Amino acid sequence: MRLETPSWWHRDKGAVASALAPLAALYGRIAEARAARVTPYRSRLPVICIGNFTAGGGGKTPTAIVVASLLQGLGERPCFLTRGYGGSSKGPTLVGKGKSAAEVGDEPLLLAEHAPTMIAADRVAGAKAIEATEASVIVMDDGFQNPNLVKDLSLVVVDAASGIGNGLVMPAGPLRAPLEPQIARADALVVIGSGDEATPLADSFKAKGKPVLKARMVPRQDARWLGVLPVIGFAGIARPGKFFATLKSYGARLIDERSYPDHYRYSARQARSLLKEARAYNAMLVTTEKDWVRLPDEEGTAEGELKFRSRPFLIAVEFDDVAAVKQLLAAALAKAKPS
C-alpha cells in the first residue's frame, strides 16, 4: 500500500519538518549532484515537459492533455512519454487497446485516449522509441527532475490552493529538489485553480522574467447529473479533498467521502463496502477518471461491479490565455526544429 502524503508537508514548518531538515538537505544535494553528472540525450524531436516541483498531484496529466491538443491544432503529431507509474511494465511500450492499469499504470490510459502514448521507466529509451514512430513532438507527462533527456520547453504546474507546501525538500516537505535550481530550469509556471498559496512562487517566476500562465479545472460534461441522487465520493489521488470539494461545487450532495492513497488499487472488500453503502442509501458512486480506469473490467468480481456501478467525474484544464500558451509552444518548436 502506498503511503499518504504527510500532513506536515502543507503546514508551517513544525517540529517534524525541522527534525527532518538535515535529511532533506542531504536529499537535495544528492538530487543536484546526480543531475550535474548526467550528459542528457538530445532527441531529434522537440520535447515539451509538463512537470511540477513537488511530489503528489498538481494537474500534470490534464495539463499534458490540453498541451497535446494545442500542438495538434498547430499541425503537430504529439506522442506522450510517461513513466507508467503503478504499472508492471517498464517499457518502452506503446499503450494500446486492451492494456490495463495494472500493466501500464492509470495515467497512461487517460493519455492514450487523446494521443499515442509511450511508457518507459528509461526516458531516453522511450524517446528513441517515439522517434521510430510518426510522431513529430514528444510531450512528457512528468519527468521534469529527470536529467537524462533535454527538454525544449518545461512547463511547471502548481495548484493555487496548495502551492509548494512548507517549501522544504522531501522528506521534510513536498519539494522533489531544491527550489531555486528547479526554477532556473523551468521555462514557465502554470497556476491551476484559485487560492493564494502559489503567489510567492508566481512572484519568483515573474521576477526572473518567466511567464506565469493561469488555468482552471472545468468539467468535460454537463454536471447537473450530480444533483439527481445522494453521492458517495471515493478517490485514490494525491489530494482527495480537492476532488470532493469540486463535486460539492457542482451540486453533489455528498453523504460520504472515502479517501485512499494516490494510485490506490481497490480490494474486493473495499469494493463490496462501497457497493453496500450505495444500495443502502440509494446513492450514486462517483470517482475520478483516474480511479475509474484503474478499476478492472472483470465480470463476476466486486471490483468489476464497482467500476460498472460507478461514474467518473471528467475534468479538463482550460488556460485563461490560450494564445500565450500557443506562442510558447510555437517558439519552442521553431527553436528545436530550425528550417
C-alpha positions in Angstrom: 0.0 0.0 0.0 1.3 3.5 -0.9 1.8 6.0 1.9 -0.4 9.0 2.2 1.0 12.5 1.9 2.5 13.6 5.2 0.3 16.1 6.9 3.2 18.4 7.9 4.2 19.0 4.2 1.4 21.5 3.9 1.7 23.2 7.3 4.1 25.8 8.6 7.5 24.3 9.4 7.0 22.5 12.7 8.9 20.0 14.8 8.7 17.1 12.4 9.8 19.1 9.4 12.6 20.7 11.4 13.8 17.3 12.6 13.9 16.0 9.0 15.5 19.1 7.6 19.1 17.7 7.7 18.0 14.6 5.8 16.1 16.8 3.3 19.2 18.9 2.7 21.2 15.7 2.0 18.4 14.5 -0.4 18.6 17.8 -2.2 22.3 17.7 -2.6 22.2 14.2 -3.9 19.5 15.2 -6.5 21.5 18.2 -7.7 24.8 16.1 -7.8 23.0 13.4 -9.9 21.7 16.0 -12.4 25.2 17.6 -12.7 26.9 14.2 -13.6 24.5 13.4 -16.5 25.0 14.2 -20.1 21.4 14.4 -21.4 20.3 12.9 -24.6 19.1 15.3 -27.3 16.1 13.8 -29.2 15.7 14.6 -32.8 12.1 15.5 -31.9 11.1 18.6 -29.8 10.5 17.6 -26.1 7.8 19.5 -24.2 7.8 18.6 -20.5 4.9 19.0 -18.1 6.1 18.7 -14.6 5.9 20.0 -11.1 8.3 20.9 -8.2 6.5 18.8 -5.6 5.5 15.2 -5.0 1.8 14.5 -5.4 -0.7 15.6 -8.0 -1.0 19.2 -9.2 -2.8 18.7 -12.5 0.1 17.5 -14.7 -1.8 14.9 -16.7 -4.8 17.1 -17.7 -2.3 19.9 -18.5 -0.3 17.5 -20.7 -3.6 16.5 -22.5 -4.5 20.1 -23.2 -1.0 20.9 -24.4 -1.1 17.9 -26.8 -4.4 19.2 -28.1 -2.9 22.7 -28.7 0.0 21.1 -30.5 -2.4 19.1 -32.7 -4.0 22.5 -33.5 -0.6 23.7 -34.6 -0.4 20.8 -37.1 1.9 18.6 -34.9 1.6 14.9 -34.1 2.3 14.6 -30.4 3.2 11.4 -28.6 3.1 11.3 -24.8 6.1 9.9 -22.9 5.4 8.8 -19.3 6.9 6.5 -16.7 3.7 4.5 -16.3 3.8 4.7 -12.5 1.8 1.9 -10.8 2.1 -0.5 -13.8 4.2 -3.6 -14.1 5.7 -2.8 -17.5 9.0 -1.0 -17.6 8.7 -0.3 -21.4 9.3 1.1 -23.8 5.7 0.1 -24.5 3.2 1.8 -26.7 -0.1 1.9 -24.9 -2.8 0.1 -27.0 -6.3 -1.2 -26.6 -6.6 -4.0 -24.1 -3.9 -2.7 -21.8 -4.8 -2.5 -18.1 -3.8 -0.1 -15.4 -2.0 -3.0 -13.6 0.2 -3.3 -16.7 0.8 0.3 -17.8 -0.5 2.5 -15.0 -3.6 4.6 -14.7 -2.4 7.9 -16.2 -1.2 6.4 -19.5 -4.7 5.0 -20.1 -6.1 8.5 -19.8 -3.4 10.0 -22.0 -3.8 7.3 -24.7 -7.4 8.5 -25.3 -6.0 11.7 -26.7 -2.7 10.8 -28.5 -0.3 7.9 -28.9 1.3 7.2 -25.5 4.7 5.5 -24.8 5.5 4.3 -21.3 9.2 3.9 -20.3 11.0 3.9 -17.0 14.0 4.8 -19.0 13.0 8.2 -20.6 15.8 8.1 -23.1 14.8 4.7 -24.4 11.2 5.9 -24.5 12.2 9.0 -26.6 14.2 6.8 -29.0 11.2 4.5 -29.4 8.9 7.5 -30.1 11.4 8.7 -32.7 10.7 5.5 -34.6 7.0 6.4 -34.9 5.2 9.0 -36.9 5.2 11.5 -34.0 6.6 15.0 -34.6 6.9 16.1 -30.9 7.2 14.4 -27.5 5.0 15.6 -24.6 6.4 14.3 -21.3 3.9 13.8 -18.5 6.2 14.3 -15.5 10.0 13.8 -15.7 10.9 17.5 -15.0 13.5 16.3 -12.5 14.8 13.6 -14.7 18.1 14.9 -16.1 18.6 12.3 -18.9 16.6 14.0 -21.6 16.9 17.5 -23.0 13.7 19.5 -22.7 12.9 22.2 -25.2 10.1 23.6 -23.1 9.4 22.9 -19.4 6.0 23.9 -18.1 5.8 23.5 -14.3 2.3 23.0 -12.9 1.3 24.2 -9.4 -2.1 24.1 -7.6 -3.0 27.6 -6.5 -4.6 26.3 -3.3 -1.6 24.3 -2.1 1.4 25.9 -3.7 4.7 24.2 -2.7 3.6 23.4 0.9 6.2 24.2 3.6 8.9 24.9 0.9 11.2 22.1 2.2 12.7 19.2 0.3 11.5 15.6 0.9 11.1 14.1 3.4 10.7 17.3 5.4 8.4 18.8 2.7 7.0 18.1 -0.7 9.7 19.5 -2.9 11.4 17.0 -5.1 14.7 19.0 -5.2 15.9 22.4 -4.0 13.6 25.2 -5.3 15.9 27.7 -6.8 17.7 25.3 -9.2 14.3 24.0 -10.2 13.1 27.5 -11.1 16.2 28.1 -13.1 15.5 25.0 -15.3 11.8 25.8 -15.7 10.5 28.0 -18.7 7.0 28.9 -17.4 4.7 28.3 -14.5 1.1 27.1 -14.8 -1.1 28.0 -11.8 -4.2 26.0 -11.7 -7.3 26.9 -9.8 -8.0 29.6 -7.2 -6.1 30.5 -4.0 -3.0 32.4 -3.0 -0.7 29.7 -1.8 1.2 29.7 -5.1 1.5 33.6 -5.2 5.1 33.7 -3.8 6.2 31.1 -6.4 4.5 33.0 -9.2 6.2 36.2 -8.0 9.6 34.4 -8.2 8.9 33.4 -11.8 7.8 37.0 -12.7 11.0 38.4 -11.1 13.1 36.3 -13.4 11.1 37.3 -16.4 9.4 33.9 -16.8 5.8 33.6 -17.9 3.1 32.7 -15.4 0.0 31.1 -17.0 -3.4 30.9 -15.2 -5.6 27.9 -15.8 -8.6 26.2 -14.2 -10.2 22.8 -13.9 -13.6 22.5 -15.7 -16.0 19.6 -16.2 -15.9 17.9 -19.5 -19.7 17.2 -19.4 -22.9 18.7 -18.2 -22.6 18.3 -14.4 -26.3 18.6 -13.5 -26.5 14.8 -13.1 -24.5 15.2 -9.8 -27.6 16.6 -8.1 -30.0 13.8 -9.0 -29.2 11.4 -6.1 -27.1 11.5 -3.0 -23.4 10.9 -3.8 -20.7 8.7 -2.3 -17.4 10.0 -3.5 -14.3 7.9 -3.4 -10.8 8.8 -4.7 -7.3 7.4 -4.5 -5.4 10.5 -5.7 -2.8 12.9 -4.1 -5.5 15.3 -2.8 -8.8 13.6 -2.5 -10.2 16.5 -0.5 -9.9 18.7 -3.6 -11.9 16.3 -5.6 -14.7 16.1 -3.0 -14.8 19.9 -2.9 -15.1 20.1 -6.7 -18.1 17.7 -6.6 -19.8 19.8 -4.0 -19.2 23.0 -6.0 -21.1 21.4 -8.9 -24.1 20.4 -6.8 -23.3 17.0 -5.4 -25.0 16.1 -2.1 -22.1 14.1 -0.6 -23.1 11.7 2.1 -19.7 10.0 2.4 -16.1 10.8 1.3 -13.7 7.9 1.1 -10.1 8.8 0.6 -7.2 6.5 -0.4 -3.5 7.0 -1.3 -2.5 8.1 -4.8 -2.7 5.3 -7.5 -4.5 3.1 -5.0 -5.8 -0.4 -6.1 -9.1 -1.2 -4.5 -9.6 -4.5 -2.9 -12.7 -6.7 -3.2 -13.6 -5.9 0.4 -13.5 -2.2 -0.2 -15.5 -2.5 -3.4 -18.2 -4.5 -1.6 -18.3 -1.9 1.2 -18.8 0.9 -1.3 -21.5 -1.0 -3.2 -23.3 -1.9 0.0 -23.4 1.7 1.2 -24.6 2.9 -2.2 -27.5 0.4 -2.2 -28.4 1.2 1.4 -28.8 5.0 0.7 -29.8 4.8 -2.9 -26.8 6.8 -3.7 -24.5 7.3 -6.7 -20.9 6.2 -6.6 -18.7 8.9 -8.1 -14.9 8.9 -8.5 -12.1 10.4 -10.5 -11.4 9.4 -14.1 -8.0 8.1 -12.9 -9.6 5.9 -10.3 -12.2 4.7 -12.7 -9.7 3.5 -15.3 -7.7 1.8 -12.6 -10.7 -0.5 -11.7 -10.7 -3.8 -13.7 -13.2 -4.8 -16.3 -13.7 -8.2 -14.7 -17.2 -9.6 -14.7 -18.2 -11.5 -11.6 -15.9 -9.6 -9.3 -16.6 -6.9 -6.7 -14.0 -4.6 -8.3 -15.6 -5.1 -11.7 -19.1 -4.4 -10.3 -17.7 -1.3 -8.6 -16.5 0.0 -12.0 -19.8 -0.8 -13.6 -21.8 0.9 -10.8 -19.6 4.0 -10.5 -19.5 7.1 -12.7 -16.3 9.1 -13.2 -16.4 12.9 -13.0 -14.5 14.0 -16.1 -12.4 17.2 -15.8 -10.1 19.2 -18.1 -7.7 22.0 -17.8 -8.5 25.3 -19.5 -6.0 28.1 -19.9 -7.1 31.7 -19.4 -4.8 32.9 -22.2 -4.6 30.2 -24.8 -2.8 32.4 -27.3 0.1 32.9 -24.8 0.4 29.1 -24.5 0.3 28.6 -28.2 3.0 31.2 -28.6 5.3 29.4 -26.1 4.8 26.1 -27.9 5.3 27.6 -31.3 8.5 29.3 -30.2 9.9 26.0 -28.6 9.0 24.1 -31.8 10.7 26.7 -34.0 13.9 26.6 -31.9 14.0 22.8 -31.8 13.2 22.3 -35.5 15.1 25.1 -37.4 14.4 25.1 -41.1 
